Amino acid sequence: MSDLLDISPEVADALARSKPIVALETSIVGQGLPDPYNLRAARESEAAIREEGAVPATVAVMDGRLHVGLTDADLQRIAAGAIKVSSRDLGWAIGRGAIGATTVAATMRAAAMAGIRFFATGGIGGVHRGRPEDQSADLVELSRTPVAVFCAGAKIILDLALTIERLDSLAVPVLGYGCDEFPAFYSKTSGCPLSSRVDTPEETARVLRAAWTTGSNGIVVAVPPPAELEDAEGLVQRAVRELADVSGSNLTPRLLARVAELSSGRSLELNVDLVVNNARVAARVASAFFG
């Protein structure tokens, strides 16, 4: 696969020198957030990682290759129009020379191929509300791929309790970063308790190292959002009711867009803030891991 993997000079140098690196997805740029929030989230996440002494490695499919480490011009290409690429789609998207924005699952796969252990995103996919058979590929990828995913829990439009149960059945560790409950994306609490908690970058780095040494693959590090959306659950329930007939890969973007409308755009600001916060925490932990 090496001839299909394009690692930027900055990321390659960081790998060679065992410097901390944090991977970032591009689905948030291509589909997850509208302009100008999408590029704000990407650029500010990269800046936060650099501020913490780590190197950002944003991932996308472009020009028949899987790119790890993008330029700002690359980000603008993704924002201008890209297909959504999950791990199952990587071969097809690369083979047809598509411009592809990578999901959590695809970004984890790319990070592991490049030798990167840390990845920050907004929220992972999971089990959909009222449709337990509809489960994100993120969950299976977490069970297979040795990457720590820093997130504000799962996207709030999902069934969080069933998502945690599925992660448990897949033997995926879920660490609460300074919290005892699984965050609910726009809310710091969900009512879903976690059995494992870490409180500092150094402690998190020790736990991750021990988990990987003893055979774990993907690990979720759940970081509470820095601020909360008022009546987030009520807004989500309304959006779910209104879009009950929507299914497939369009469901999550449509639901998040409707929540943005119902919150008069407040959810978009919070989404950017929590993505950047997750990137910053991931960089701190990565720096402690390699320190």
PyMOL commands that set and color helices and strands:
alter all, ss='L'
color gray80, all
select helices_A, chain A and resi 2-4+9-16+27-32+37-51+72-80+87-95+104-114+137-144+160-169+201-213+232-242+248-262+266-290
alter helices_A, ss='H'
color red, helices_A
select strands_A, chain A and resi 5-7+21-24+55-62+65-68+83-85+100-102+118-120+127-128+131-135+148-151+174-177+196-198+219-222
alter strands_A, ss='S'
color yellow, strands_A
deselect
rebuild
show_as cartoon
